[in-house]
Amino acid sequence: MSAEVTIASQYNGPPNSGNGGYACGVLAAFLGGPARVRLHVPPPLNTALRVVETAAGGVEMYDGDTLVGSGAPAAVDLDIPAAPSLEQAEEATARYLCYEDHNFPTCFVCGPERIDHDGLELFPGPVSDWNLLACPWQPAADCLDTAGTVRPEIVWSALDCPGYFAAMGEYIRPAVLGELVGDIHADVPGGERLVVYSWPLGEEGRKFYAGTAIATAAGEVLASSRSTWILLNR
């Protein structure tokens, strides 16, 4: 199998590279189920990327000869806490730390300075303390497929940045996504407000870990992920 994909500039994380969750979701789509995706270099924008199948049944994404990402089927090893209520998520988003001071303020997922409001606008804040963060999410029409459900790569995007804020807690530091293990358990509907929530899973050197889930207002978990974040040397 060989295919070509492009990450459009709308789906940036840092200004000049793709949002990590979106890039992981693009690659995971070739696996058709729960997957572990690793990013080896920042995913380039507006560039034809080659996706190939490996002998072991995984997939790899290349920019020329440079390995951008690799993925393989994998289960998400995660204890998922009960979802906060929609009301709790709405209250928590008011406590988001980065409305005015954000490392990547135009990030497709969590950036507060998208001029056209064409991002996901997920702004997670602590529910009661830094052990659980949450925010509401109303998927926009351009995030949906023809059946009215959220496209898989958008679901993976939503499973990305909220994990960063849980991993960092109240001490925000520049970091990028290194690995995302994700699973979409059920169709994510586009016609209702959802709860996106995340929680820290510890740290090891420059690596920080977090869990993230997307749930309905009634508490049904629709998707989940375990993320690994790598602190940048600055």
C-alpha positions in Angstrom: 0.0 0.0 0.0 1.2 3.5 -0.9 -0.8 6.7 -0.6 -0.3 10.4 -0.5 -1.7 12.8 2.1 -1.3 16.6 2.8 -1.8 18.4 6.1 -3.4 21.7 5.1 -2.2 24.9 6.9 -5.5 25.2 8.7 -4.5 22.2 10.9 -1.3 23.7 12.3 0.0 23.3 15.9 3.1 25.5 16.0 2.8 28.1 13.3 4.8 26.2 10.7 4.0 22.6 11.4 0.9 20.4 11.7 -1.0 19.8 14.9 0.3 16.6 16.4 -3.0 15.0 17.1 -4.3 15.8 13.6 -1.2 14.3 12.0 -1.5 11.2 14.2 -5.2 10.9 13.2 -4.3 11.1 9.5 -1.9 8.3 9.9 -4.1 6.2 12.2 -6.9 6.3 9.6 -4.8 3.8 7.5 -4.9 1.3 10.4 -8.7 1.4 10.9 -8.8 0.9 14.7 -7.0 1.7 17.9 -3.4 2.8 17.2 -0.1 4.0 18.5 1.3 6.8 16.4 4.8 8.4 17.0 5.9 11.7 15.5 9.6 11.7 14.6 9.8 15.3 13.2 7.3 18.2 13.1 4.7 17.3 10.4 5.1 19.8 7.5 2.2 21.8 6.2 1.0 21.9 2.6 3.4 19.2 1.6 2.7 15.9 -0.2 3.5 13.2 2.3 3.9 9.6 1.3 2.3 6.9 3.5 3.5 3.3 3.1 2.7 0.0 4.8 5.4 -1.8 6.7 6.2 -5.5 6.7 4.9 -5.7 10.3 1.5 -4.3 9.4 2.1 -0.8 10.5 2.3 2.4 8.5 4.9 5.1 8.0 4.6 8.7 6.7 7.5 10.3 4.8 8.4 13.7 3.6 10.8 12.7 0.8 13.3 10.4 2.7 12.5 11.9 6.1 10.4 9.7 8.4 7.7 12.0 9.8 5.5 9.6 11.7 5.0 5.9 12.3 1.9 4.0 13.5 0.8 0.5 14.4 -2.3 -1.2 15.9 -2.3 -0.9 19.7 -4.8 -0.9 22.5 -5.1 2.1 24.8 -4.0 1.0 28.3 -5.9 3.5 30.3 -8.1 3.7 33.4 -10.7 6.4 32.3 -12.2 8.4 35.1 -15.9 9.3 35.1 -16.6 12.3 32.9 -17.3 15.7 34.5 -20.7 17.2 33.8 -21.2 19.6 31.0 -21.8 22.3 33.6 -18.5 21.5 35.3 -16.7 21.6 31.9 -18.2 25.0 31.2 -17.0 26.3 34.6 -13.6 24.8 34.1 -12.9 26.4 30.7 -13.1 29.8 32.4 -9.9 28.8 34.3 -7.9 28.0 31.1 -4.4 29.3 31.7 -3.5 30.4 28.2 -6.1 32.8 26.9 -3.6 35.6 26.9 -0.2 33.9 27.1 0.0 30.8 24.8 3.1 29.2 23.4 1.3 28.5 20.1 -1.7 30.9 20.1 -2.9 29.9 16.6 -2.9 26.1 17.3 -5.9 24.5 15.5 -7.0 22.7 18.7 -6.3 25.0 21.6 -5.2 28.4 20.2 -7.2 31.4 21.4 -6.1 33.7 18.5 -7.5 32.0 15.4 -8.8 35.1 13.6 -11.6 33.2 11.7 -12.5 31.0 14.7 -11.8 28.0 12.4 -10.2 25.8 15.1 -11.6 23.5 17.7 -11.3 26.1 20.5 -10.7 23.6 23.2 -9.7 25.5 26.3 -9.4 23.0 29.2 -9.1 24.2 32.8 -9.1 22.5 36.2 -12.4 21.1 37.3 -11.6 21.4 41.0 -7.8 20.8 41.0 -5.1 19.9 38.6 -5.9 16.2 38.7 -8.7 16.6 36.2 -9.2 19.3 33.5 -12.2 19.8 31.2 -13.9 22.0 28.6 -17.0 21.8 26.5 -16.9 21.1 22.7 -19.4 21.8 20.0 -17.9 20.4 16.8 -18.3 22.8 13.9 -20.0 21.8 10.6 -16.6 21.6 8.8 -15.4 18.9 11.2 -18.2 16.5 10.2 -18.5 13.8 7.5 -21.5 13.4 5.3 -23.3 11.3 8.1 -23.0 14.2 10.6 -20.3 12.6 12.8 -16.9 14.1 13.6 -14.2 13.0 11.2 -11.6 10.6 12.8 -8.7 12.9 12.3 -10.6 15.7 14.1 -11.4 13.3 16.9 -7.7 12.6 17.2 -7.0 16.3 17.2 -9.4 16.8 20.1 -7.5 14.0 22.0 -4.2 15.9 21.6 -3.9 19.3 23.3 -6.1 18.7 26.4 -3.6 16.1 27.4 -0.8 18.7 27.2 -2.5 20.9 29.7 -3.1 18.0 32.1 0.5 16.8 31.7 1.9 20.3 32.5 -0.6 21.3 35.2 -0.3 24.8 36.5 3.3 25.2 35.3 3.0 25.7 31.5 6.2 24.9 29.6 6.8 24.5 25.9 6.4 20.9 24.8 5.4 18.9 21.7 3.5 15.7 21.2 5.8 12.7 20.9 3.3 9.8 20.8 -0.5 9.4 20.9 -2.2 6.1 21.5 -5.9 6.6 20.6 -9.1 4.7 20.2 -12.5 5.9 18.9 -15.0 3.8 20.8 -18.2 5.1 19.1 -19.2 7.7 16.5 -18.7 11.2 17.9 -21.8 13.2 17.0 -21.7 16.7 15.5 -25.0 17.9 16.7 -24.5 18.1 20.5 -22.2 19.6 23.0 -19.6 17.3 24.3 -17.2 17.2 27.2 -13.4 16.8 26.6 -11.5 16.0 29.7 -7.9 15.1 30.6 -5.8 14.0 33.6 -2.0 13.7 34.3 -0.3 10.3 34.3 3.2 11.2 35.6 6.5 12.2 34.2 10.0 10.8 33.5 12.8 13.2 32.6 11.7 15.4 29.7 8.7 13.1 29.1 5.2 13.9 30.5 2.2 11.7 30.2 -1.6 12.3 30.2 -4.9 10.7 29.5 -7.7 12.3 27.5 -11.3 11.4 26.8 -14.3 12.7 24.9 -17.7 12.1 26.4 -21.4 13.0 25.8 -23.2 15.2 28.2 -24.6 12.0 29.7 -21.1 10.7 30.4 -20.7 8.1 27.7 -17.1 7.9 26.7 -16.7 8.1 22.9 -12.9 8.3 22.4 -9.8 8.1 24.6 -6.1 8.5 24.3 -2.8 8.3 26.2 -0.3 11.0 25.2 3.4 11.5 25.6 4.8 15.0 25.7 8.4 16.0 25.3 9.7 19.3 26.8 11.5 21.6 24.4 14.9 22.8 25.3 14.7 26.6 25.3 
